[in-house]
């Protein structure tokens, strides 16, 4: 399945991640955000109200999930 994916992120007032889409079950929300930030941080779009999103290709998201399945 190809195409773009928007991974929505919600931040707490202290900047920690409370919710994030496409998260592998073995990772916390913060761990998944950290992984995406290291690999595609330049594609995080910040929004108001403690929200943001990554706009990525489906193949990238799938690769990020598989390549590094253990906690980083």
N, C-alpha and C positions, 0 to 999 in steps of 0.2 A: 504494500500500500504506500504509494508515494504522495507527495504534496506537503504543503506547509502545515505545521502544528504550532498552535499558540499555547504555551505553558504559562498559566496564570500563577502568580505568586502573591501571597498576602503576608505583610510584615507586622510585627508587634511594635509598640512604641519604642522599644529599646533596639530595634533594627533586626531582631532575630526573625526567622521565618516560621510562621505558624501553619501555613497551608501552601501547597504547591501541587500542580497537576503532573500527571504522568509518572509519579513517584514509584520506583520499585519498592516492593514490600519490605525488603531487607534494609532499607535506608530510612533515616528520619527525614523530616522535611528539610531541616538545616543541612544535612549531609548531601541530599540531592541538589539543593540550591548551590552548595559549595562546588560540587562536581560540575554542574552546568556553568557556573561562573568561571571556573578554571578553563573550561574548554570552549565556551562561547559567551564569555562575559560582555564582549562588545556588542552583543545582540540583545541585551537586557534593556527593555524600554520601561523607564520609571513612569508611574502615574501618580496622581494625587491620592490622598487617603490611605497611604500605606500599602499600595498595590503596584504591581508591575507585571511584565510578561516577557518571555523569550519567544521570538519568532524563529523557528528552526525547521529544517526539512525532516520529514518522518524518518528517513534513513539515518540521519544524524542522531536523533533521539534514540532510536533502536540501538545504534552503535554505542552510545553513551551508557545505555543500560547494560549491554553485554560486556563491553570492554571496561572492566572494573566492577564486576558483580559483587566483589567483597567490599567491605567498608574501607573507605580511604581515610 
